[in-house]
Amino acid sequence: MNYQATLLAAAQTVALFLSAFFIPVLGQAVALFAPVPLILLSVRTGRHEGMLALFLSAAAISGLAGWHTGVVFLFTFCLMAAGISEGLLRTWKPETTALVGGLLPVAALSLAAAYYFGHSGKNPVKAVEEYLRSNIAEAAKVYTSLGLTEMAKAVSEVSETFIHFLVRLLPAVVIATSVLQAAACYGFSRAVVLRKPGAGTALGGMPLSAWHAPDVWVWGLIVSLVLIMIPGETAKFTGGNLAILYGVVYLTQGIAVVDHYLKKAQIKTFVRGLIQAILLALPSLVFIIALGVVDIWADFRKVRAPLPPA
């Protein structure tokens, strides 16, 4: 057991996670990568060290930020780290690893929510709507007390229609956010591990620039768009949730196409990441999704196996 590496990884994880509480905006972005030290420890040193660091970091966060925060951290970021680590160690496909790492926390939170609402007898949709309203009102009060009247007014003007739609699309938003975080942590961890000579063969998988979703998945996107056009709230919101999920898939595929051409132009890794982040932060992400969908037929990177002769 490598105790020094274990303690170091646990300390790095705690520091990354707690940065969200002390550094505005940037800290919240940095905190999303808190699972990375746990993943790297598991892949480089072993599962036992990874599990020990996982529980040590959860215990430390419980002591520093309260046991509620520690429990949430354990069943979200730690489960994500465990899923991604296992995917890397077992050389699963990138999409499988991202799905397992992202869906484990969602499954844990879903079970906890089902238990809570099942015993409290509350309507989960109404409860979440009320929670959002109270948080919006509280935020408006805080901004008013700070003299930021314009900000307070903007927050107060969040409409009931927005809350109505947000709550009903929340399942897809939560799943998509968790899977995207898992994919980012997987990609970063894999890139770090690959810096060691000879690690490529052991890890397997493929770089982002060569990745594409199974082509048959496009039927899921088509079904979701059909459901949105069907009259009735149930069909529309089912289609909306599916459309968000498939939108994330083809956004990733579009970014993979962009990464392929940036690599072809011999642009450095950091600059490629910066360009991709800018593209994702702009309205251009709609075109990135369209690029990912068109790639199914166009095969811009020629990464698919050729069709057998007729």
Helices and strands as residue ranges (DSSP letters): H 3-22, H 26-31, H 35-44, H 47-65, H 67-73, I 74-78, H 79-89, H 94-120, H 124-145, H 149-156, H 160-193, H 199-203, G 208-210, G 215-217, H 218-229, H 233-264, H 269-281, H 285-298
